[in-house]
Amino acid sequence: MFRRLVIIFLLSSTGATAQTLPLAGKWQYRLDPEDKGIKEEWFNRQFSQSLQLPGTLDDAGIGKASTLTPDSLNKEILLMLTRKHSYTGPAWYAKEVTIPASWRNKSIQLTLERVLWNTRVWVDGVECGADESLIAPHRFSATTVFTPGKHKLVIRVDNRKRYDMSVRDMAHAYTDGTQIIWNGMIGKMQLQAKDKIHILQTQVYPDISHRSALVRVKVQNENGATAKGQITIQAGGKTQMLNAELPAGVSSHELTLQLGAEMKTWDEFHPYLYTLKTTLAAGAAKDAASTTFGMREVTNKNALLQVNGKRIFLRGTLECNIFPLTGHPPMDRKGWLKVFSSAKAYGLNHLRFHSWCPPSAAFEVADSVGFYLQVELPFWNKNAGKDTAMNTWLESEAARISQEYGNHPSFCFWSMGNELEGNFQWLEDMVASLKKSDPRHLYTTTTFTFQRDHGKWPEPGDEFFITQYTRKGWVRGQGIFNTIPPSFATDYTKETDSLTVPLITHEIGQYSVFPNMEEIKKYTGVLDPLNFKAIRKDMERKGLLSLAPQYLQASGKFAANLYKEEIERALKTRNFSGFQLLDLHDFPGQGTALIGILDAFWDSKGLVTPAQHRMYCSAVVPLLRFEKAAYTSNETFTATAEAANFSENALSGITPEWTIKTSAGKVIASGRLAAGQIPLGNGHTLGDIRVPLNKISAASELTITLRIGQHHNEWRIWVYPDTRSETFPSVHYTRSFPEAMQWLNEGKTVLLNPDTASLNGVEGRFAPVFWSPVHFPAQPGTMGILCNPKHPALADFPTAAYSDWQWWDLITSSKTMVTDSLPTLTPIVRVMDNFFKNRKMANVLEARVGKGKLIFTSLDLYRDLDKRPAAKQLRYSLEKYMQGATFKPSVTLTEQQLKKLLK
């Protein structure tokens, strides 16, 4: 006979009178892949195998072993990290527990902190209910089945998908793309005994303006008759009591705690936490509970975000449940300290949990360090509101998020899911209901959407708006960096004009970085980096492996520069309230999306130091508006200095200072701007800078530094001499291949620069691979240039080893040559292919051909050179090199080999 007991959905705080029996340790288990269930006698005997819980089957090496190998580079291998073992289906876990005599006549609750996805519980063969949640603890009332003595506890965990809540299982609450679809139980596993009348839940609602907190206490009375009791709350040295009637079942009681003039608020600068202690006395029954909270109010006045009445700017990144050693989130503070300390070191104050909600430990750490969190329902699909059963489950998940995590002051923003499509009225109704029941957060219907007639402007119920474009244009660089010449005076004021709620930019960046082969050895857990290993083998087969460290550095530093410009454009826009990077750290799923300046472990790749990143990503950022990157020496460099100040207060007595230096460190100009105050906010003009460049006699890379008190930022520009009297009569320039061959056969020195339309190859693209060349295979998919800055051919064209803004015109007007058919050679300017193809590619190469010497370039060094200073200067540098004695190509090419580069 089975008895089904009530499942408890509410938050139960640990009380002083509660007694806890931890369930961590050795458990027996049995897999049930065909879902046949367990015979009745199995409840009373030992299962044949054991493992440690909390943990997962993956941790124990249980399940189907992977048969994939890294011997070939294919989509299956590159899709994500590979589980060493996997199991999807029901699994049964059993343990003998001994209930102490002191628990007689107590209320007993079983708690399983995090499980995927469905659990059912039996005690001595008696079923005690079922639960299903991806984001909240599973809790069961077990009062009637646990008596003093020994009992057999059996838990069935079924990690099969129960609702169609995400496309291709990409939502990060349930996925193999970042975390894994594990089976097991993680976090706290315990039985807890309390008196029959006890505190079930305590919720705190801060009221900053009245310096008070409304406290709602839910009490469970299992005695079956009304009782009288006294509820007492204490925090910050203040106490409030309430004499209450406690009817049978669950009752709710409200008390207001006045904190007075000494009240302390919570924010990113002063994350002050109160501890609320709640006690209950009802005759012989006693209970106590505690919870932390912060006096914090988040508002959206004037379509801008504020915390406690002061404007804030979200400097955020995504957290997509990426934990490569375990395949599941940390359930303790230690694991989350690594995440938040890394994010804070790089100047961030915000994390968005993409299509999932983290466990309590994440909120606790965020509370303590002062981070603003965005939480999302476990939902990423096009069917919002269209499946009644799923709707009910999502509404339950939303209620549980509010109840479990709502007291945390770090929990500021709440979205119904990622890039949702479907019935927006249902989403609106969800938001309206949550606002009414829990006003402690700001809400939005979806984190962006591609649905027609939505996504370009806020929905009626949105309290903040996350998007990549508005109906007036793009608000992130991916939409413009390849099509519009770079201007560092640009912001998104026009695109955000008349917005009614605060705007946060959606997933800016997504600039792919080449894999770090040294990272492979870090994967010592349940996931195997076969994607990295397959790329390494492919590069080794093609003779490119020695270049992998250079590819990492060149693509990574290039990506970091693009992220810098993304962030600065956001900070320059008065109507912005923040950005969400994708990502500060790598995303190992969706086709190996290595888009971070940190790796998937939140460790540095050696691309940008925390201090360098904080120059342009921190509470105070000096900013500079100027028109372009490349200049001629007959121009005047003009710029307007600005500041974004999102610190605690206005900055007083500030005298901005600026310098312009050569790459050798020589100061060619400097100055001070007018002293004054910098209020909170952005768009504060500090003054203008004007420097004639007519003293620049050689091609130069200049660094401009703007300093505001302790804060400074840097930018690079390139200046080229306006006129060149020097000519190179021995160098024969041509766009004709037949003419080039004629000259080469005559023993001449030739610069061959065909029209790009006549070349085979790949479209020139400045920005690197977007997200992943596997996930989005149709894109041109290169990752920037790689060159030796000390190569004599580049002696008069200052450059780093990687793409920078002076290359924009050259690259966007080019055709990238694929040189796989040529003998091994080292291009003067190499183009890095994406890691899915690993082709040998170049924009400038040199060789001996016939009796002559050749430089072959697919960059346009012919058209409108007087309007294209970088192209004009590069041609000059190449020709000067070709005339000199150092031009001695070591590789010989034939006419037929060269023809393969042409259509």
N, C-alpha and C positions, 0 to 999 in steps of 0.2 A: 504494500500500500504506500502511495506517495502523498506527501503533504506539501503544498506549495506555499512558501512563506513570502512576506512582503519584502521587496527589494527597496533598500534605502538609497535615495538619490541625493540626499542632502549632505552638506559638509559637517563632519563630526570632529570637533577640536578635542585634542587630548586633555583630559581633566586630571586634577590632582587626585581625585578619588577613584579614577579608572584604573583597572588592572589590565596589563597588556601581556599577551603570550605571543612572542615572535614565532613565525613559521618558517623562517629561513633555515636552510640546511639540506639534508639528504631527503629526496623524494623518490618514490618509484614512479615509473611512467610506462605507458603503452601507447603506441601509435595505432590509429584507426583510419587508414587511408581510404577505405571503402565505406566508411561511416556505418558500420554494422552495429555499433553500440557495444556495450559490455554485458556479458552474461551476469545474472544476479549473483552467482556465487563468487564472482571476481571482486565484488565489493568487500568480501570477507576474507580474502587471501592476498598475499603479496603479489605485486606485479614482478615480472622477472628481471627488470632492468632499473637502474637508478641514475640520478643526476642531481646536480646542485641547483637549488632555487633560492633566491631569485636568479633568473638567468633565462637563456633561450636554448632551444634545441641546437641552433647554430653554434652557440658557445660550447656545447658538449660534443660537437662533431656528429650530430645525429641528423639523418635525412639523406636524400639522394645526393651523392657526390657529383660534382660538376665533371663533365666530360670534355669541356672546351679546352683548347690549347692555343697558345699564342703564335702558332706557326704560320698563320695567314692573317692578313689585315682585312677584316670584313666588318659589316655593320653589327652583326651579333656580338662580336668581341668588343667593339668600340661603344656599344650602346650604354654600358655602365660597368661599374666594378662587378666582379663575378663572385657570387656566393659559393663558398667552398662546399657547403651542404645546404640543402633546401628541403622544406617540407611544408605543404599546404593541405590542411584538412584537420579533422578532430585529433586531439591528443589527450590522453587521460593521465592525470597526476594523482598520486595517493600518498597519504602520510598518516601515521598514527599519532594522535594528540591526546594528551592527558589534561583533563580539566580539573583544576584544584577545587578542594572542598569549599573554599571561600567564595566560589562563584555560584553556589547554590542560590536560586531565586534571583539571580542577576539578569540584566538585559545584556545579551551577548551579540556582538557584531563581528562579521568576517570582512576584512578589507584587503583587496588586491589592487595595488596602486595603479598599475598600467598593464593592460592586456590587449591583444589583437585577436579576435574582435568580440567574440561571444563566449560567455562562460555559463556553465551550469554546475551546481554544487549538490553533492550528496553527503549526508552524515549517517553512517551505519546503514546505507542503502535507502535512506529516506531523502527524497529530492527536496532541496531547500530553495529552489527558484533559479532564475536565469537573469543575466544582465548583458547589455551590449553597449559599448562605448569605446571610441578611439582616443578620447582626450581626458576622461575622468576616471577616478578609481571605481572599481566594481565593488559594491557593498551589499552584504546580505545580512538580514536579521536571522540569527541562529539560536534564539533564546530557548525555543521549545525542544531542540534536538540535542543541545549540549548540556548534559548533566555531569556532576563530578564523576571522574573516572576516565577510562580509556575509550577512545572513539576512533573510527576509521573515517577520515576526511578524504573525499574524492572530488576532484575538480576536472571538468571537461572543458578544454579550451579549443575553440574552432576558429582558425584564422582565415577561413574562406570569406570572400567578399560577400557582403549581405545587401548592399544597396549600390546603385550605379551612381556613385558620388564623384567619380572622376574619369576623365577620358584616359584610356590606356593605363589606368592605375598610376597617374602621375601626381595626384595630390599627395602631399608629403606626410600626411597622417597614415597613409596606407600605400606603400610603393616599394619596389625593389630598386628604384632609381637613385635614392639617397640613403634613407634608412632602408631596412629590408622588411619583408612581410614575415616577420619572425613568429614562432609559436613558443609560448612559455609565459612566464610572469616576471615582471621586473619591478623594482622599487619595493616599497613596504608591503609585506605580507604578514598579517597579524590577526589575532583574535583579541577582542577587547570587551571587558565586562564593566558594566556600570549599574548603579541602582536603577530600579524600574522607572523612576522619575529622573530624567537627566536632560542636560542641554544637548540639543541636536545640532544647532547651527547659530552662529553669531555673525551678523553683517553690520558693517560700519559705513555710514554715509556722511562724509565730512561736509561741514558748512563753514567755509572760510569767513564769509562776511559776518556771521554771528559768533565766530570763534567757538564753535560747538560741533558735536558729532551726534547724529541720530544713530542709535544702536537698536537693531531688531534682533531679538533673541527668540529662537524657536525651541520649544520644550516638548519633549516626548513623555507622555504619561502612559505607561503600560499597565497600570494597576486596575484600570477599568472603572474608576470612580473619580470624581472631581476632588482635587486636593488644593490646599492653600499653601502658598510658598512665597519666599522672598528672593528676588533677583537683585544682585548687587554688581555694579560695574565700576571698575577703577582704571584710570589711565592718567599719566602726567600729574600725579598727586591729587587728582580730583576723584570724587566718589559720588555715585548716584544709586539710590535703592528704589525698588518697586515691590509692593505687596501685590501678589497676583493670584487670581484663580487659575488653576491648572486643570482644565477638563481632560477627560480621557482622550487619547490620541495626540495629535500635534496641535499646539497653540502657539500663537505669535504675540510677542510683547515688545513695546517700544519704550525706550528711555532716551533722554537727551543728556549728554555729558557736556557741561560748560568747561572749557579749557582756559578761558580768561585771557587777560592781557599778555600773559607769558607764553601763549600758544606759539609753537614753532611749526613752520610749513615745510613741506617736502618738495624738492625739485632736484635738477641735475647737479646743482652746486652745493646744496645742503640737503642730502637725502635723510632727513630726520624721521625716525620711526617711533611711533608710540606702541606700547604693548598694552592691549586692553585685556584685563582680567575679569572674567565673569564667574560669579559663584551663584549657586542655587541651593536653597535649603527648603525642603518640604517635608516636615516631620522628621522621620529618621533618614530620609533620602537626602543625600548631599552630592553635589557635583561641582566641578570647576572646569573652566575652559579658558584658553587664551588665544589671542590672535594679534598680529601686528597690523597697523594701518598708518597712513600718512595723511596729514592735512594738506590736501592737494585738490585744486580745481582746474580742470582743463576747459577752455572756452574758445570760441571762434568768432569773436567780435570783429567787425569790419573786414570780414573775409580773410582774417589772419589768425594764426594760432597763438594762444596765450596759456601760460601756466601760472596760476595765482595772480592773474592780472598783468603779468609781464610777457611781452612777446617772446616766442621761441622760434627756432628754426631747426627742423629735424635733419640731422646729418646721419642718414641711416643706411643700413645694408640689410640683405635678406638672411634669414636663418631657415634653411630648407631641410632640417633634420639630417644634417650631414655629419656623421660620426663613424669614420671608416673602420675603426677597430672593432666596435661592437655591433654596428648596424642598427643601433637604437639610441635614443637620447640618454644622456647621463641622468641618473635619478638622485644624485647627491650634489651638494654645492660645489665640490671640488671640480667636477667636470665643467660646470657652467662658469666658474671663475675664470677658466682659460678663455672661454668665448668672450666674456664681457671685458676682461682685462685687455685682451688683444684689440677688440673693437675700440675701447677707450683710448688705448695707446695711439691708435691711428686717427684720433680726433672725432670719433663718432659719439652720438648720444642717443641713438635710436636703433632698434631692431624690429624688423617686420617678420613675423612667423607666417611664412607662405603656406597657406592651406593646411595649417595645423595649429594646435595649441600645446605649448610645452608643459612639462610637469611643474609641481610646486617649487622645486629647487631652483628652476630658472627665474621665476618671479622673485623668490627670496633674494637671490644674488642681485638681480636688477634693482630691487628695492634698496639694497644696501649701497650700491655704487651710483645710483641716480641715473637710470636709463629709462627712456620712454619706449614702451612696447606697443606694437600692433599685433593683435591676435586675430586669427581667422578661423571660421568654421572649417571642418575637414571636407572641403567642397571645391571642386574645380571642374565644371561641366557646362554643357549647353542645355540642360534640361531642368533648370531651376523652376520649382513649383509645379512640375508636370507629373510627379510620381507621389501619390498620396502617402504611401508607406514611408518613402524616403523623407518627405516633408515632415512627417511626424517625428522621425528619428532625428532630423536636423534641429527641429524645434526643441527636442529633448536635450540634444548636445549643447544648444545655446543656453538653455536653462542651467545645465550643469556647469558650463564655463563660468557663468555669473556667480553661481553658488560656491564653486570650489575656489575661484581665483579672484573674485571681484573685489576683495578687501585690499589687494595689493596696489599701492599707489603707482607702481610702474605700469600697470595695465591701464593705458590711456586711450587707446584707439582700437576699434573693433570693426572688422569688415566681415561680410557674410561669406566671402570666399574669393578665389582668384579668377579673374577674367570670365565671370559668369555670363551666361546667356540663358534665355528662357522667358519665364513669366516675371516681368519686373514688378508687377503689382504684388505678387507673392513676396518678393524681396522687400518691397516697400512696407508691407504689412509686418514682416519679421522685424525690420528696423523699428517701426513704430511701437511694436509690442515691447521690444527690449529697452527702448528709451524710457518707456513708462515704468517698467519694472526695475530698471537699474540705470539711473541717470549719472553714474560715476564716470562714464566713458563717452567719447564722441564716436558716432557710428557712420558707416557708409554702406551702401547696398552691395557694392562689389569693388574689388581692387582692379579697376579698369575693365573694359569689355570691348569686344570687337563687334557686338551686335549692332546691326543697322539701326539708325535713329537713337542710339545710345552711345555713351562712352566719350562724346566730345564736349559734354556739358554736364554739370551735376544733375542727379535725379532730385525730385522734389524733397525727399526725406534725408538727403545726404547732409551730414554736418562737416564733412571734409571730402575732398575729391582727389582721386588718384588717377593720373592719365599720362599717356605719352604724347598726346596732342589734344588741342581744343578745336572747336569749329573755326578758329582763326589761324591755326597752324601748329607746327611741331613745337614741343617744349623739351625735346631731348636731342642730343647731337646725332644719333643714329639716322635721323631723318634728313640731316643737312650736311654732315661733315664731308660727304663725297660729292655733293652737287653744288655747294656754294663755297666760293673761295674763303679761306679763313679770315675772319675779322674778329679781333679781340675787344672790339667795342660793342659786340652784340649781346643782347639779352632777350628775354621773352615778354617784355612789357606789352607789346601789341597783342600777342597771342593770349594773354591772360586778362586783358582789359574787361571790366564789368563782371568778373566772376563773383558769385554770391557767397561762396564758402572758400575756406583755405584750400590751396592746391599743393599737392605733393607729386613730384614727378615719378613716373612708374618705371622701375627697372632700368635706370640709365646705365650706359656702358655696354656690357656684354661683349667686350673686346677680348678675343681669344688669344691666349698665350701658349707658346709651345711647351709640351710636357717636360718636366724635370725628371730625367732618368734616375737621379739620385733618390727620388722620392719612393721608388719601388721598395727599397729595403725597410721603409717605415710601416708597411702593411703586414703586421704580425698578428692580426686578428682574424675575424670570420670572413673577410673579403679579400679576394685575390686581384691585384691590379693587372689582369691579363691585357687590358687595353694598353697600358703603358708598356708591357712586355712585348706586345705585338708590334707597337710602333718602333720600339728599340730594335727588334729583329728586322723589320722592314728597312729601317735606315742602315742597319749593318749590311744587309744584302746589297743595298744600293751605294755603299761606300760613303754614306753621309753621317755615320754615327759620331765621328769625331767632331762634327759641327753642332751636335745637340746642345752642349752648354752655351755656345754662341747664339744659337737659335732662341734658347730660353731667355738670355739676357736681352737680345735685340728686340724680340717680340714683346717681352715684358716691359722694358723701359718705354717702348713706343706706346703700349697700352696705358701705362701709367700717365704719360703725357696727355693722352686723350681723356682719361678720367679727370685729370686736373682741369682741363678746359670745360668739361661737363659740369664739374662742381662749381667752378668760378662763374659760369654763365647763370647757374641757379642762384648763387649768392648775389649776383648783380641785379636780379629781377625783384623789384619792390613787391610784386604781388605773389611771390612764392612763399610758401611756409615750410619747404623742405624737399629733400630728394631721398630716393631709395635706390642705392647702388645694386646692380647685379653684375658683380658682387665684389665685396672686399676679399672673399676667399673662394676657392674653386668649388665648382658644382660637378661632381664626378658622374652624374647621370645624363640622360637626354643626349647621348652621343659624345660623352666626355667633353663637357663644357668647362674648359680650364680658363675661366674668365677673371680670376682673382689675382691680386698682387700678393696674396697669401695663399698657401696651399690648403687642401681640404682639412688639414689638422690645425688650422689657424696659425701656422708657422710661416715665417718669412721665406720668400724665394730669393732674397737678395736683390730685389728690384728697387724698392723705395724704403728708406728707413722710416720709423714712426715720426721722427722729428721733421723729415722732409715732407711727409704727408700732412702733418699738422700745419705746415706753412699755408696751405690752401684749404684745409678742412679742420676747423676748430671754432671755438666760440668767437674769436676775433680774427678776422682775415683781412689783410691789406689787399686791395684790388687795383687793377690798372686797366684802363680802356685805351686801346690804340688800334690803328686800322689794319695793320698787316704785319707779316713776319719778315719779308724781304724788301730791302731798300737799296737805292743807289746813293752814291756819296753827294749828289747834288740836291738831295732832299733834306728836309728837317724832320727829325723824329718828334712827334707830338703825342702826348698822352694826358689823360685825366686820372688823377689818383682818387680812389674811393676807399671806403671801409665798410665792412659788414660787422656790426657789433651785436652779438647775441650772448654777451656775458651777463653778469649779475646786474651791472649798473652802467650808466654813462661813463665814458672815459674822459677825465678832465686833465687839463694842462698838457695836452699831447702836441708835440711838434713833429710832424711827419718828416722823414729824411729819405732822400733817394740818391743812388749812385748808379753810374753806368761804367762797367769794366770790360776790358778785353779778356779773352780766354787766358792770357798770361797774367791777369790780375792787375793790369795797369788801369787806374781810374782816369777816364777821359772826360767825365762830367759828374757833378754832384750838386746837391742843393737841399734847401729846407723849404717846407711849405708853411703856411700861416698856422700858428699855434691856435688851439681851440679845444672845444668839447666835442666828443663823438657820442651822440645819443644812442640809445638802444634801437636796433633795427638795421636796415641796409639802405643803399642808395645815398649814402652821405658823401658828398663831394669834398675833397680835401684841397684841391688845387690842380694846376696844370704844370706840365713839364714840357719844355721846348729845347731841343738840342740840335743845332745844325750839324750835319754829318760830313761837311766838306773837308774836314781834316783827316778823314779816313782814306788813306792812299792804297791800302791793300785789303783784299777780301777779308772780312772779319766777322767773327761771331761775338756778339756783345751780350752781357748779362746785366739786366736792370733789376735793382733791388729797391724795394720800398719797405721802410721800417716805420712801425707805429708803436712806440714804446718798446715792449718786449717782443712784439710780434713782427715778423718780416715775411716777405714773399718774393719770388724771383721769376723772371721771364727772360727768354732769349729772343734776340732778333739777329738778322744777318744783313750786313752792309757790303755792297760791291762797288768798286770804282765805276764812275759813270762812263768814262770813255777809255778806250784802249788804243794807243797808237801802235802798239806792237803787232806785227803780222807774222804769219808762219808760212812762208811760200813753199816750203818743202812738204807741207801737209795738204793733201788733196781731199777736199770735202765733196761728197756726192750723195744724192738720194737714189741713184740708179745703180742697180746691181751689175748690169753688163758693163757700165762705165768703170765701176770699182774693179771688176775682174780684169778689164783691159789694163788699168793702171797697175794693179798688183802683179800681173804677168810681166809688166815692164820694170818691176822692181821698185815701185813707188810706195810711199807711205800714205795710207788711205783712211779717212774717217767716213765710214758708211752709215748713213742715217736714213733708211727707207721710210716712206710714208707708212704709218701704222696700218693702213688698210691693206697693204701688200704683204703683211707679216702674218704667219701663223702664230698662235699663242693665246694668251688669256688677257681679257680686258684689264687695263690698268685701273687699280682701285686703291685709294689712299688708306682708308680705314681697313683694319685687319678683319679676319673672319668674324662674322656676327654669330655669337653664341657657340655654334659647333658646326664643322663641315659635314658631320654625319647627320645631325638633326635637320640642317638646312643645306642639302647638297647642291642646290642649283646656283648658289652664289659663286662669284669669281674665286673667292676663297684663298687669297694669299695673306701673308702675315707681316708685310713690310719688307724693307730692304736690309741687307747685311753687307757691310763693306769694311775695308781697313782704312780708317781715317788718315793713316800715315802713308798710304800708297801714293807714290809721286804723281799719279794721274789726278789725284784730288788735292794736290798741294795748294792750289789756288781756289779751292772750293771747300771752305770749312764745313765739316760735318762730323757728327758722331757716327758710331758704327751702325746706327739704326735710323729709321725714318723719323724725321721731325718736320716742323711746319714749313721749312724752306723747300722741302721736297714735294709739297702738295701739287703745285702746277705741273711739275715734271712727271709725277706718277699718274695723275688723272688724265694726262694727255698721252699716255704711253700704251704700248702693247708689251706684255711680259713674254719673253721668249722661253720656250721649253727646250732645254738643251740635253735631254736624255740621249739623243742620238749622236752627240758629239763625244770625242775623246775626253777623258777627265781633264778638267781645267779649273782654274780659280778665277771667276769673273771679277772684274773691277767693282761692279755693282751687282751683287747677287740679290735675287728675290726669294724669300723663304716661302716655300709652298706650305699648304696646310698638312697636318699630320695624317690625314686620311689618304693622301696621294703621294706625298714625299717625292715630287718630281724635282729634277734639277732645273733651276730657272735663273734667268739673268736679264738685266737691262743694259749692261755694258760689259763687253768681253773683248779680249785682245788675243791675236794669233798671228803666226806667220802663214801667209797664203801665197802660193806661187813663189815669185822672187821678192815679193814685197812684205810689208807689215801692215796689219789691219787693226783698227778698233771698230767694232760693230755695235751700234747702240739702237735700242728700240724706244728711247726717249726722244721726244720731239725737240730737236735743237735747231730748228729752222724757222718755224712760224713766229712772226711778230716778236722778234727777240728784243726790240727796243721797249716792248711793254712787258717783257718777261725776264726780269733781271737774273733770276736763278738759272734759267735755261741758258741765257747769254753767258753767264759766268762759268757754268759747267763746261760749255763748249770751249771757252777760252782755256780753261784748265786742262782739258783733254788735249787740245791742239798744242799747247805749250809743252806738255809731257811728250807728245809724239815727235816733236822736233828735237828733243834732247837726247843725250847719249844713254839715258836710263831706259829708253823704250826698246826693250829686247824681249819680245814675246817668246815664251819657252815652248808653247804648243803649236803644232802645225795642223792646219785644217785644209781640206780640199774644197774645190768649187762645189762638188756634189754634196758634201756635208753642209756647206753654207746654204745651199738651195733648199735644204729641208726646213730651214727657218722661214722660208718664203712661201707664199701661196703659189 
